[in-house]
């Protein structure tokens, strides 16, 4: 069974900001899994306008019996099921309770509402999936009334 003896996943989440101390300790600021996109006004579009994802994906692994270099692949999957090009990284594991943090800025354009999955693989084995729900709210407001013309001679 894969990963029965490591590496072990301890964290996989999105956040708005990561602070990393010199000792390697991470502070995750505003852990999030939902993005609300709102358009309002008299001409608010029916379809969601493209939005930019600029959050950070944090993945923490502990070695267990795993040692050496291991590929880590992040594969974004759209709500339609289509997958985007993977992000491929590498971790070096030293065994036991030692581990490695991956802090990856995710910059991508979100074009439709729904659940985006970020599939995470180590050594080509799926270890987890991180969801990101995108919700589009459309608020149509009436057009501002033009003031009545002022009379003049």
NUTOR-9805 format. One record per residue: residue number from 1; residue in three letters; chain; x, y, z of N, C-alpha, C in turn. Coordinates in pm, whole numbers, plus 50000, padded with zeros to 5 digits. Example, Ala and Ser with C-alpha at 12.3 -4.5 7.8 and 13.67 -1.06 7.14 Angstrom:
residues 2
1  ala  A  51319  49431  50780  51230  49550  50780  51320  49670  50780 $
2  ser  A  51285  49775  50708  51367  49894  50714  51290  50003  50787 $
end
This chain:
residues 153
1  unk  A  50084  49882  50000  50000  50000  50000  50089  50125  50000 $
2  unk  A  50067  50219  49903  50151  50339  49895  50139  50423  50021 $
3  unk  A  50248  50481  50062  50255  50576  50172  50222  50516  50307 $
4  unk  A  50223  50384  50316  50198  50318  50444  50310  50351  50542 $
5  unk  A  50430  50377  50489  50546  50405  50575  50607  50541  50545 $
6  unk  A  50534  50624  50471  50579  50759  50443  50608  50780  50296 $
7  unk  A  50613  50904  50254  50594  51023  50335  50448  51041  50375 $
8  unk  A  50429  51117  50482  50296  51143  50536  50258  51288  50512 $
9  unk  A  50134  51308  50473  50082  51442  50452  50033  51498  50585 $
10  unk  A  50083  51614  50624  50035  51677  50747  49949  51799  50719 $
11  unk  A  49970  51866  50604  49890  51984  50569  49880  51995  50418 $
12  unk  A  49761  52032  50372  49742  52070  50232  49623  52165  50231 $
13  unk  A  49651  52295  50212  49545  52394  50220  49584  52521  50147 $
14  unk  A  49482  52599  50113  49504  52732  50057  49500  52835  50168 $
15  unk  A  49580  52938  50153  49573  53051  50244  49611  53177  50167 $
16  unk  A  49577  53291  50225  49608  53417  50158  49753  53457  50174 $
17  unk  A  49814  53421  50288  49952  53462  50312  50022  53358  50399 $
18  unk  A  50151  53342  50378  50233  53251  50459  50351  53330  50512 $
19  unk  A  50372  53320  50642  50492  53377  50703  50583  53261  50737 $
20  unk  A  50708  53268  50697  50802  53161  50724  50921  53217  50801 $
21  unk  A  50939  53165  50922  51051  53209  51006  51180  53143  50958 $
22  unk  A  51291  53197  51002  51422  53141  50964  51434  52996  51007 $
23  unk  A  51365  52958  51114  51370  52820  51163  51287  52725  51077 $
24  unk  A  51211  52781  50981  51128  52698  50895  50984  52687  50942 $
25  unk  A  50952  52742  51059  50816  52737  51111  50726  52826  51026 $
26  unk  A  50609  52772  50989  50514  52845  50906  50399  52899  50989 $
27  unk  A  50351  53017  50951  50225  53071  51001  50137  53091  50879 $
28  unk  A  50022  53025  50878  49929  53035  50765  49823  53138  50802 $
29  unk  A  49809  53241  50720  49717  53350  50745  49597  53336  50652 $
30  unk  A  49479  53335  50712  49350  53326  50642  49344  53199  50556 $
31  unk  A  49325  53087  50620  49305  52960  50549  49168  52966  50483 $
32  unk  A  49165  52933  50354  49042  52953  50277  49021  52838  50179 $
33  unk  A  48894  52812  50150  48862  52712  50050  48744  52755  49964 $
34  unk  A  48709  52885  49973  48597  52937  49896  48629  53078  49850 $
35  unk  A  48599  53106  49723  48620  53239  49667  48487  53291  49616 $
36  unk  A  48445  53406  49668  48321  53469  49624  48354  53579  49525 $
37  unk  A  48291  53572  49408  48311  53672  49304  48176  53737  49282 $
38  unk  A  48172  53869  49288  48047  53942  49276  48059  54046  49166 $
39  unk  A  47955  54053  49085  47944  54160  48986  47811  54229  49013 $
40  unk  A  47812  54362  49016  47688  54435  49041  47681  54556  48951 $
41  unk  A  47561  54603  48935  47537  54720  48851  47428  54690  48750 $
42  unk  A  47390  54789  48674  47281  54770  48576  47319  54673  48465 $
43  unk  A  47447  54656  48440  47490  54566  48332  47575  54451  48385 $
44  unk  A  47547  54406  48508  47623  54294  48564  47611  54174  48471 $
45  unk  A  47723  54114  48432  47718  54004  48336  47649  53880  48394 $
46  unk  A  47577  53810  48307  47511  53687  48349  47613  53578  48380 $
47  unk  A  47717  53570  48297  47824  53472  48320  47933  53537  48405 $
48  unk  A  47998  53455  48484  48104  53504  48571  48218  53564  48489 $
49  unk  A  48259  53687  48521  48378  53740  48454  48502  53668  48506 $
50  unk  A  48606  53657  48426  48729  53591  48474  48782  53658  48600 $
51  unk  A  48831  53576  48691  48889  53625  48817  49026  53561  48834 $
52  unk  A  49113  53632  48901  49249  53582  48920  49263  53516  49057 $
53  unk  A  49315  53395  49060  49349  53326  49184  49494  53359  49215 $
54  unk  A  49517  53420  49330  49654  53457  49370  49680  53410  49512 $
55  unk  A  49631  53296  49548  49649  53244  49683  49769  53151  49686 $
56  unk  A  49803  53108  49806  49917  53020  49825  49868  52881  49867 $
57  unk  A  49922  52780  49804  49893  52642  49842  50010  52594  49927 $
58  unk  A  49978  52546  50047  50080  52496  50138  50063  52345  50152 $
59  unk  A  50170  52272  50131  50171  52127  50146  50286  52094  50241 $
60  unk  A  50255  52021  50348  50359  51980  50443  50366  51828  50445 $
61  unk  A  50486  51777  50430  50509  51633  50431  50606  51598  50543 $
62  unk  A  50586  51483  50606  50682  51426  50701  50734  51298  50639 $
63  unk  A  50861  51272  50658  50929  51165  50587  50881  51024  50621 $
64  unk  A  50871  50990  50749  50853  50849  50783  50974  50773  50734 $
65  unk  A  50953  50665  50663  51065  50587  50609  51116  50640  50474 $
66  unk  A  51044  50738  50417  51084  50791  50286  51212  50873  50299 $
67  unk  A  51301  50851  50205  51428  50924  50203  51463  50960  50059 $
68  unk  A  51538  51068  50048  51584  51108  49916  51488  51204  49847 $
69  unk  A  51512  51222  49718  51434  51316  49637  51307  51249  49584 $
70  unk  A  51196  51321  49594  51067  51269  49547  50994  51378  49470 $
71  unk  A  50941  51345  49351  50864  51445  49277  50727  51466  49341 $
72  unk  A  50685  51593  49344  50551  51631  49389  50486  51702  49272 $
73  unk  A  50366  51658  49238  50295  51715  49124  50160  51768  49172 $
74  unk  A  50128  51892  49133  49999  51954  49164  49926  51969  49031 $
75  unk  A  49809  51905  49020  49733  51907  48896  49598  51977  48920 $
76  unk  A  49582  52100  48869  49454  52169  48883  49348  52102  48794 $
77  unk  A  49229  52082  48851  49118  52024  48777  49001  52121  48783 $
78  unk  A  48952  52162  48666  48842  52258  48656  48710  52192  48694 $
79  unk  A  48606  52273  48722  48475  52214  48751  48422  52125  48639 $
80  unk  A  48466  52151  48516  48424  52069  48401  48490  51932  48401 $
81  unk  A  48593  51912  48484  48668  51787  48485  48798  51797  48407 $
82  unk  A  48811  51901  48324  48934  51921  48247  49049  51952  48342 $
83  unk  A  49167  51899  48312  49284  51928  48395  49376  52025  48322 $
84  unk  A  49444  52106  48400  49543  52202  48349  49682  52141  48362 $
85  unk  A  49780  52208  48304  49918  52160  48312  49961  52149  48457 $
86  unk  A  50029  52040  48492  50072  52022  48631  50187  52114  48668 $
87  unk  A  50194  52141  48796  50309  52209  48854  50393  52097  48916 $
88  unk  A  50518  52085  48875  50601  51975  48923  50715  52033  49007 $
89  unk  A  50725  51983  49129  50826  52026  49224  50899  51902  49274 $
90  unk  A  50998  51923  49357  51070  51810  49415  51092  51838  49563 $
91  unk  A  51083  51734  49643  51114  51746  49786  51228  51650  49817 $
92  unk  A  51309  51688  49914  51414  51600  49962  51380  51562  50106 $
93  unk  A  51361  51433  50128  51320  51385  50259  51435  51312  50327 $
94  unk  A  51447  51336  50458  51561  51283  50534  51522  51172  50630 $
95  unk  A  51397  51130  50628  51355  51020  50713  51300  51064  50847 $
96  unk  A  51234  50967  50915  51177  50986  51049  51076  51101  51051 $
97  unk  A  51088  51188  51153  50989  51296  51166  51030  51423  51093 $
98  unk  A  51141  51416  51020  51183  51532  50941  51092  51542  50819 $
99  unk  A  51072  51664  50776  50983  51681  50662  51020  51801  50579 $
100  unk  A  50930  51837  50492  50952  51952  50407  50819  52018  50379 $
101  unk  A  50822  52152  50375  50705  52231  50341  50718  52280  50197 $
102  unk  A  50608  52274  50127  50600  52331  49993  50506  52450  50003 $
103  unk  A  50555  52565  49965  50476  52688  49965  50474  52737  49821 $
104  unk  A  50358  52719  49755  50351  52746  49612  50242  52849  49584 $
105  unk  A  50282  52961  49525  50186  53064  49485  50109  53010  49365 $
106  unk  A  49978  53009  49377  49893  52958  49269  49834  53078  49194 $
107  unk  A  49881  53099  49075  49833  53208  48990  49763  53146  48870 $
108  unk  A  49632  53157  48869  49559  53106  48753  49430  53185  48737 $
109  unk  A  49378  53187  48615  49253  53255  48586  49139  53157  48605 $
110  unk  A  49041  53199  48685  48921  53119  48708  48812  53176  48618 $
111  unk  A  48755  53091  48532  48662  53142  48433  48518  53098  48455 $
112  unk  A  48497  52996  48539  48360  52949  48564  48344  52919  48713 $
113  unk  A  48222  52933  48764  48200  52895  48904  48198  52743  48918 $
114  unk  A  48216  52697  49040  48213  52554  49068  48330  52516  49157 $
115  unk  A  48353  52387  49170  48461  52338  49256  48581  52302  49170 $
116  unk  A  48691  52369  49199  48820  52340  49138  48893  52247  49235 $
117  unk  A  48949  52139  49184  49027  52047  49268  49173  52059  49232 $
118  unk  A  49257  52055  49331  49401  52056  49311  49452  51922  49362 $
119  unk  A  49478  51832  49265  49520  51695  49296  49670  51695  49323 $
120  unk  A  49710  51636  49435  49850  51637  49477  49903  51494  49474 $
121  unk  A  50010  51477  49399  50074  51347  49383  50216  51351  49438 $
122  unk  A  50258  51244  49501  50398  51224  49537  50437  51090  49474 $
123  unk  A  50547  51089  49402  50590  50968  49330  50477  50911  49245 $
124  unk  A  50403  50999  49178  50291  50962  49090  50176  50892  49160 $
125  unk  A  50169  50900  49293  50058  50844  49370  49977  50961  49427 $
126  unk  A  49846  50961  49402  49759  51065  49456  49759  51056  49608 $
127  unk  A  49796  51165  49676  49795  51162  49823  49680  51243  49882 $
128  unk  A  49632  51345  49807  49515  51420  49854  49465  51509  49742 $
129  unk  A  49346  51565  49765  49286  51662  49673  49242  51781  49757 $
130  unk  A  49277  51900  49714  49240  52022  49785  49134  52094  49704 $
131  unk  A  49013  52116  49762  48908  52183  49687  48913  52334  49702 $
132  unk  A  48869  52402  49598  48849  52546  49601  48715  52572  49534 $
133  unk  A  48618  52619  49610  48485  52647  49555  48479  52793  49511 $
134  unk  A  48437  52814  49387  48421  52949  49332  48272  52974  49316 $
135  unk  A  48224  53080  49382  48082  53116  49380  48068  53251  49312 $
136  unk  A  47977  53258  49215  47952  53384  49144  47816  53438  49183 $
137  unk  A  47814  53563  49227  47690  53631  49262  47673  53751  49170 $
138  unk  A  47557  53758  49110  47525  53867  49016  47416  53952  49079 $
139  unk  A  47442  54081  49092  47344  54172  49150  47316  54281  49046 $
140  unk  A  47196  54275  48991  47157  54374  48890  47084  54486  48961 $
141  unk  A  47137  54605  48946  47076  54723  49008  47017  54810  48899 $
142  unk  A  46914  54887  48933  46854  54974  48830  46953  55081  48784 $
143  unk  A  46933  55126  48662  47016  55234  48609  46986  55361  48688 $
144  unk  A  47088  55440  48714  47061  55566  48783  46973  55654  48695 $
145  unk  A  46878  55718  48757  46787  55804  48682  46859  55933  48645 $
146  unk  A  46835  55976  48525  46891  56103  48481  46810  56214  48546 $
147  unk  A  46876  56318  48597  46799  56427  48656  46718  56498  48547 $
148  unk  A  46601  56550  48584  46520  56616  48481  46594  56740  48431 $
149  unk  A  46578  56767  48303  46645  56885  48249  46592  57011  48316 $
150  unk  A  46681  57104  48337  46639  57230  48397  46599  57325  48283 $
151  unk  A  46490  57392  48306  46440  57483  48202  46521  57610  48196 $
152  unk  A  46525  57668  48088  46595  57795  48072  46550  57862  47945 $
153  unk  A  46553  57987  47944  46513  58060  47824  46629  58114  47753 $
end
